[in-house]
Amino acid sequence: MTLETFTASVARGEQPPELPPALRALWLDETGNWAAAHELAGEIETPDGARIHAYLHRKEGDLDNARYWYRQAGRPPFDGSLADEWSTLVRDLLGRGAVPPR
């Protein structure tokens, strides 16, 4: 799966069935379901989950909470747009083979 096919699935509103939790959280967020994305991110106890959590709180406007989650992820706060951060997260996850090729 590529960023383009992932983004196309968002546009269609058709969640790919093989998405691992981290990508599912980003998919949910991009389809407008921030609350479900946040709940799922809270269940992912990895640096990736913390990065997604940070992004979601940044999007929410809760920058203090976002900074906490960036620290949990061992990352500096993202210096760019929310759209760029979302794309970066998706690319990073896909680049590590988070979804098997079809």
TIVO-2410 file (N, C-alpha, C; in nm, 3 decimals):
# residues 102
REC num residu      c1      c2      c3 atome chaine
REC   1      M   0.085  -0.117   0.000     N      A
REC   1      M   0.000   0.000   0.000    CA      A
REC   1      M   0.090   0.123   0.000     C      A
REC   2      T   0.048   0.224  -0.072     N      A
REC   2      T   0.121   0.350  -0.078    CA      A
REC   2      T   0.041   0.459  -0.009     C      A
REC   3      L   0.105   0.573   0.012     N      A
REC   3      L   0.033   0.688   0.068    CA      A
REC   3      L  -0.086   0.723  -0.021     C      A
REC   4      E  -0.066   0.714  -0.151     N      A
REC   4      E  -0.173   0.750  -0.245    CA      A
REC   4      E  -0.292   0.655  -0.233     C      A
REC   5      T  -0.267   0.525  -0.224     N      A
REC   5      T  -0.379   0.431  -0.212    CA      A
REC   5      T  -0.445   0.443  -0.075     C      A
REC   6      F  -0.365   0.472   0.027     N      A
REC   6      F  -0.421   0.492   0.160    CA      A
REC   6      F  -0.512   0.615   0.160     C      A
REC   7      T  -0.463   0.724   0.103     N      A
REC   7      T  -0.541   0.848   0.095    CA      A
REC   7      T  -0.667   0.827   0.011     C      A
REC   8      A  -0.657   0.750  -0.095     N      A
REC   8      A  -0.775   0.721  -0.178    CA      A
REC   8      A  -0.879   0.643  -0.100     C      A
REC   9      S  -0.834   0.552  -0.013     N      A
REC   9      S  -0.931   0.476   0.068    CA      A
REC   9      S  -1.004   0.568   0.164     C      A
REC  10      V  -0.934   0.671   0.213     N      A
REC  10      V  -0.998   0.771   0.299    CA      A
REC  10      V  -1.105   0.845   0.219     C      A
REC  11      A  -1.069   0.889   0.099     N      A
REC  11      A  -1.162   0.965   0.015    CA      A
REC  11      A  -1.287   0.883  -0.018     C      A
REC  12      R  -1.269   0.753  -0.038     N      A
REC  12      R  -1.383   0.665  -0.067    CA      A
REC  12      R  -1.461   0.627   0.058     C      A
REC  13      G  -1.400   0.645   0.175     N      A
REC  13      G  -1.465   0.603   0.299    CA      A
REC  13      G  -1.465   0.452   0.315     C      A
REC  14      E  -1.368   0.385   0.251     N      A
REC  14      E  -1.359   0.239   0.256    CA      A
REC  14      E  -1.229   0.200   0.326     C      A
REC  15      Q  -1.239   0.169   0.453     N      A
REC  15      Q  -1.121   0.133   0.531    CA      A
REC  15      Q  -1.065   0.000   0.484     C      A
REC  16      P  -0.937  -0.004   0.446     N      A
REC  16      P  -0.878  -0.133   0.409    CA      A
REC  16      P  -0.883  -0.230   0.526     C      A
REC  17      P  -0.918  -0.354   0.501     N      A
REC  17      P  -0.938  -0.449   0.611    CA      A
REC  17      P  -0.810  -0.488   0.685     C      A
REC  18      E  -0.695  -0.475   0.622     N      A
REC  18      E  -0.571  -0.524   0.683    CA      A
REC  18      E  -0.496  -0.419   0.764     C      A
REC  19      L  -0.556  -0.305   0.791     N      A
REC  19      L  -0.484  -0.199   0.861    CA      A
REC  19      L  -0.451  -0.235   1.005     C      A
REC  20      P  -0.325  -0.219   1.043     N      A
REC  20      P  -0.289  -0.234   1.184    CA      A
REC  20      P  -0.342  -0.113   1.262     C      A
REC  21      P  -0.349  -0.123   1.394     N      A
REC  21      P  -0.410  -0.017   1.475    CA      A
REC  21      P  -0.355   0.124   1.449     C      A
REC  22      A  -0.225   0.141   1.433     N      A
REC  22      A  -0.170   0.275   1.414    CA      A
REC  22      A  -0.224   0.339   1.286     C      A
REC  23      L  -0.224   0.265   1.177     N      A
REC  23      L  -0.277   0.320   1.052    CA      A
REC  23      L  -0.429   0.335   1.059     C      A
REC  24      R  -0.495   0.245   1.129     N      A
REC  24      R  -0.640   0.259   1.145    CA      A
REC  24      R  -0.674   0.388   1.218     C      A
REC  25      A  -0.596   0.423   1.320     N      A
REC  25      A  -0.619   0.548   1.394    CA      A
REC  25      A  -0.604   0.668   1.301     C      A
REC  26      L  -0.502   0.668   1.218     N      A
REC  26      L  -0.483   0.779   1.125    CA      A
REC  26      L  -0.593   0.783   1.020     C      A
REC  27      W  -0.638   0.666   0.976     N      A
REC  27      W  -0.748   0.658   0.881    CA      A
REC  27      W  -0.875   0.717   0.943     C      A
REC  28      L  -0.905   0.676   1.065     N      A
REC  28      L  -1.024   0.727   1.133    CA      A
REC  28      L  -1.018   0.878   1.150     C      A
REC  29      D  -0.902   0.929   1.189     N      A
REC  29      D  -0.888   1.073   1.205    CA      A
REC  29      D  -0.914   1.146   1.075     C      A
REC  30      E  -0.856   1.098   0.968     N      A
REC  30      E  -0.869   1.167   0.839    CA      A
REC  30      E  -1.011   1.160   0.785     C      A
REC  31      T  -1.089   1.063   0.830     N      A
REC  31      T  -1.229   1.055   0.787    CA      A
REC  31      T  -1.321   1.134   0.880     C      A
REC  32      G  -1.261   1.207   0.975     N      A
REC  32      G  -1.340   1.294   1.062    CA      A
REC  32      G  -1.379   1.234   1.195     C      A
REC  33      N  -1.326   1.117   1.227     N      A
REC  33      N  -1.363   1.053   1.353    CA      A
REC  33      N  -1.246   1.066   1.452     C      A
REC  34      W  -1.220   1.190   1.494     N      A
REC  34      W  -1.110   1.218   1.586    CA      A
REC  34      W  -1.123   1.138   1.716     C      A
REC  35      A  -1.244   1.131   1.769     N      A
REC  35      A  -1.265   1.063   1.898    CA      A
REC  35      A  -1.226   0.916   1.890     C      A
REC  36      A  -1.268   0.847   1.784     N      A
REC  36      A  -1.232   0.706   1.770    CA      A
REC  36      A  -1.083   0.691   1.747     C      A
REC  37      A  -1.024   0.782   1.670     N      A
REC  37      A  -0.880   0.779   1.646    CA      A
REC  37      A  -0.804   0.797   1.776     C      A
REC  38      H  -0.849   0.890   1.860     N      A
REC  38      H  -0.785   0.918   1.987    CA      A
REC  38      H  -0.796   0.797   2.081     C      A
REC  39      E  -0.912   0.738   2.084     N      A
REC  39      E  -0.932   0.620   2.170    CA      A
REC  39      E  -0.839   0.506   2.127     C      A
REC  40      L  -0.831   0.483   1.997     N      A
REC  40      L  -0.744   0.377   1.946    CA      A
REC  40      L  -0.597   0.409   1.972     C      A
REC  41      A  -0.556   0.533   1.950     N      A
REC  41      A  -0.417   0.572   1.975    CA      A
REC  41      A  -0.379   0.549   2.120     C      A
REC  42      G  -0.473   0.571   2.210     N      A
REC  42      G  -0.448   0.549   2.352    CA      A
REC  42      G  -0.423   0.404   2.387     C      A
REC  43      E  -0.464   0.313   2.300     N      A
REC  43      E  -0.443   0.169   2.323    CA      A
REC  43      E  -0.312   0.118   2.263     C      A
REC  44      I  -0.245   0.202   2.184     N      A
REC  44      I  -0.121   0.161   2.117    CA      A
REC  44      I  -0.004   0.205   2.204     C      A
REC  45      E   0.051   0.113   2.279     N      A
REC  45      E   0.156   0.145   2.377    CA      A
REC  45      E   0.294   0.129   2.317     C      A
REC  46      T   0.319   0.205   2.211     N      A
REC  46      T   0.447   0.204   2.142    CA      A
REC  46      T   0.484   0.349   2.110     C      A
REC  47      P   0.607   0.374   2.068     N      A
REC  47      P   0.641   0.509   2.023    CA      A
REC  47      P   0.552   0.557   1.908     C      A
REC  48      D   0.511   0.467   1.819     N      A
REC  48      D   0.420   0.507   1.711    CA      A
REC  48      D   0.287   0.555   1.768     C      A
REC  49      G   0.236   0.483   1.866     N      A
REC  49      G   0.111   0.526   1.930    CA      A
REC  49      G   0.126   0.662   1.995     C      A
REC  50      A   0.240   0.687   2.058     N      A
REC  50      A   0.265   0.817   2.121    CA      A
REC  50      A   0.274   0.927   2.016     C      A
REC  51      R   0.337   0.898   1.902     N      A
REC  51      R   0.345   0.998   1.795    CA      A
REC  51      R   0.206   1.033   1.743     C      A
REC  52      I   0.123   0.932   1.724     N      A
REC  52      I  -0.013   0.957   1.676    CA      A
REC  52      I  -0.091   1.034   1.780     C      A
REC  53      H  -0.075   0.997   1.905     N      A
REC  53      H  -0.140   1.067   2.014    CA      A
REC  53      H  -0.099   1.215   2.015     C      A
REC  54      A   0.030   1.241   1.997     N      A
REC  54      A   0.081   1.378   1.992    CA      A
REC  54      A   0.016   1.454   1.877     C      A
REC  55      Y   0.014   1.394   1.760     N      A
REC  55      Y  -0.047   1.457   1.643    CA      A
REC  55      Y  -0.194   1.490   1.670     C      A
REC  56      L  -0.267   1.396   1.728     N      A
REC  56      L  -0.410   1.419   1.754    CA      A
REC  56      L  -0.431   1.533   1.852     C      A
REC  57      H  -0.348   1.541   1.957     N      A
REC  57      H  -0.364   1.651   2.053    CA      A
REC  57      H  -0.321   1.783   1.991     C      A
REC  58      R  -0.222   1.780   1.904     N      A
REC  58      R  -0.183   1.902   1.832    CA      A
REC  58      R  -0.300   1.948   1.744     C      A
REC  59      K  -0.363   1.855   1.677     N      A
REC  59      K  -0.478   1.887   1.592    CA      A
REC  59      K  -0.592   1.945   1.674     C      A
REC  60      E  -0.609   1.890   1.793     N      A
REC  60      E  -0.715   1.935   1.884    CA      A
REC  60      E  -0.685   2.076   1.936     C      A
REC  61      G  -0.558   2.115   1.933     N      A
REC  61      G  -0.519   2.246   1.986    CA      A
REC  61      G  -0.467   2.238   2.127     C      A
REC  62      D  -0.452   2.117   2.182     N      A
REC  62      D  -0.401   2.098   2.317    CA      A
REC  62      D  -0.250   2.076   2.309     C      A
REC  63      L  -0.176   2.187   2.295     N      A
REC  63      L  -0.033   2.178   2.268    CA      A
REC  63      L   0.048   2.126   2.386     C      A
REC  64      D   0.005   2.156   2.509     N      A
REC  64      D   0.076   2.102   2.625    CA      A
REC  64      D   0.069   1.949   2.625     C      A
REC  65      N  -0.050   1.896   2.600     N      A
REC  65      N  -0.067   1.751   2.595    CA      A
REC  65      N   0.010   1.693   2.477     C      A
REC  66      A   0.008   1.762   2.364     N      A
REC  66      A   0.083   1.715   2.247    CA      A
REC  66      A   0.231   1.707   2.279     C      A
REC  67      R   0.286   1.810   2.344     N      A
REC  67      R   0.428   1.807   2.379    CA      A
REC  67      R   0.460   1.688   2.470     C      A
REC  68      Y   0.372   1.657   2.564     N      A
REC  68      Y   0.391   1.540   2.650    CA      A
REC  68      Y   0.405   1.414   2.565     C      A
REC  69      W   0.315   1.396   2.467     N      A
REC  69      W   0.317   1.275   2.386    CA      A
REC  69      W   0.436   1.271   2.292     C      A
REC  70      Y   0.480   1.386   2.243     N      A
REC  70      Y   0.604   1.387   2.162    CA      A
REC  70      Y   0.721   1.338   2.249     C      A
REC  71      R   0.726   1.383   2.374     N      A
REC  71      R   0.833   1.336   2.464    CA      A
REC  71      R   0.822   1.185   2.485     C      A
REC  72      Q   0.701   1.135   2.503     N      A
REC  72      Q   0.680   0.991   2.521    CA      A
REC  72      Q   0.730   0.914   2.398     C      A
REC  73      A   0.716   0.974   2.281     N      A
REC  73      A   0.759   0.910   2.157    CA      A
REC  73      A   0.909   0.927   2.133     C      A
REC  74      G   0.973   1.012   2.215     N      A
REC  74      G   1.115   1.038   2.195    CA      A
REC  74      G   1.142   1.124   2.074     C      A
REC  75      R   1.048   1.213   2.042     N      A
REC  75      R   1.056   1.297   1.923    CA      A
REC  75      R   1.035   1.443   1.958     C      A
REC  76      P   1.096   1.532   1.882     N      A
REC  76      P   1.063   1.674   1.900    CA      A
REC  76      P   0.925   1.701   1.841     C      A
REC  77      P   0.858   1.806   1.886     N      A
REC  77      P   0.730   1.841   1.823    CA      A
REC  77      P   0.748   1.861   1.672     C      A
REC  78      F   0.650   1.818   1.597     N      A
REC  78      F   0.655   1.830   1.452    CA      A
REC  78      F   0.652   1.976   1.412     C      A
REC  79      D   0.738   2.012   1.320     N      A
REC  79      D   0.747   2.151   1.275    CA      A
REC  79      D   0.696   2.159   1.131     C      A
REC  80      G   0.567   2.163   1.118     N      A
REC  80      G   0.505   2.168   0.986    CA      A
REC  80      G   0.354   2.166   1.003     C      A
REC  81      S   0.285   2.159   0.892     N      A
REC  81      S   0.139   2.161   0.897    CA      A
REC  81      S   0.086   2.027   0.951     C      A
REC  82      L  -0.038   2.030   0.992     N      A
REC  82      L  -0.103   1.906   1.036    CA      A
REC  82      L  -0.111   1.806   0.922     C      A
REC  83      A  -0.141   1.855   0.802     N      A
REC  83      A  -0.149   1.766   0.685    CA      A
REC  83      A  -0.014   1.701   0.658     C      A
REC  84      D   0.093   1.778   0.671     N      A
REC  84      D   0.227   1.722   0.651    CA      A
REC  84      D   0.260   1.619   0.758     C      A
REC  85      E   0.220   1.646   0.881     N      A
REC  85      E   0.247   1.550   0.988    CA      A
REC  85      E   0.171   1.420   0.965     C      A
REC  86      W   0.044   1.431   0.926     N      A
REC  86      W  -0.037   1.313   0.899    CA      A
REC  86      W   0.029   1.230   0.789     C      A
REC  87      S   0.068   1.296   0.680     N      A
REC  87      S   0.131   1.226   0.568    CA      A
REC  87      S   0.263   1.161   0.611     C      A
REC  88      T   0.340   1.231   0.691     N      A
REC  88      T   0.467   1.177   0.740    CA      A
REC  88      T   0.443   1.053   0.825     C      A
REC  89      L   0.345   1.058   0.913     N      A
REC  89      L   0.313   0.941   0.996    CA      A
REC  89      L   0.273   0.822   0.909     C      A
REC  90      V   0.185   0.846   0.813     N      A
REC  90      V   0.139   0.737   0.726    CA      A
REC  90      V   0.257   0.681   0.647     C      A
REC  91      R   0.338   0.769   0.588     N      A
REC  91      R   0.454   0.723   0.510    CA      A
REC  91      R   0.550   0.641   0.596     C      A
REC  92      D   0.577   0.690   0.718     N      A
REC  92      D   0.669   0.617   0.807    CA      A
REC  92      D   0.616   0.477   0.837     C      A
REC  93      L   0.488   0.468   0.868     N      A
REC  93      L   0.430   0.338   0.901    CA      A
REC  93      L   0.428   0.246   0.780     C      A
REC  94      L   0.388   0.298   0.667     N      A
REC  94      L   0.384   0.217   0.545    CA      A
REC  94      L   0.526   0.177   0.503     C      A
REC  95      G   0.622   0.266   0.523     N      A
REC  95      G   0.759   0.239   0.484    CA      A
REC  95      G   0.823   0.126   0.563     C      A
REC  96      R   0.769   0.101   0.680     N      A
REC  96      R   0.821  -0.009   0.764    CA      A
REC  96      R   0.742  -0.137   0.739     C      A
REC  97      G   0.661  -0.138   0.635     N      A
REC  97      G   0.586  -0.259   0.603    CA      A
REC  97      G   0.472  -0.285   0.698     C      A
REC  98      A   0.407  -0.178   0.747     N      A
REC  98      A   0.297  -0.195   0.842    CA      A
REC  98      A   0.179  -0.267   0.779     C      A
REC  99      V   0.169  -0.261   0.647     N      A
REC  99      V   0.060  -0.330   0.576    CA      A
REC  99      V   0.124  -0.418   0.470     C      A
REC 100      P   0.090  -0.547   0.469     N      A
REC 100      P   0.148  -0.634   0.367    CA      A
REC 100      P   0.102  -0.592   0.228     C      A
REC 101      P   0.189  -0.606   0.127     N      A
REC 101      P   0.148  -0.572  -0.010    CA      A
REC 101      P   0.036  -0.664  -0.057     C      A
REC 102      R  -0.047  -0.611  -0.144     N      A
REC 102      R  -0.158  -0.691  -0.196    CA      A
REC 102      R  -0.121  -0.752  -0.327     C      A
***
